[in-house]
Amino acid sequence: MYGVIHNADIYDLKQNDDGSISFVVLDYYDFEHWGIKMNEGLKDTAIKYINNNADKQQKGGYLKPYILYIPIKIPTNKFKKF
């Protein structure tokens, strides 16, 4: 998800009756061009190349933006460790 989720919004944050916490992460999957620098590592360069390829496809009308909808629930036993 490193190259995917940016500027996401969190909705419906609540504590459930069992003590767990749940919420929904929404991110509009809409690409934009990222500059590539010569001194970046292979991982960052590859991620930016893939992103820029998707940006080019989106601008060409071959890839439509969409929404990532990610429901998350943190059980009580995990939450108490924070």
Order of alpha helices (4+ residues) and beta strands (2+ residues): beta-beta-alpha-beta-alpha
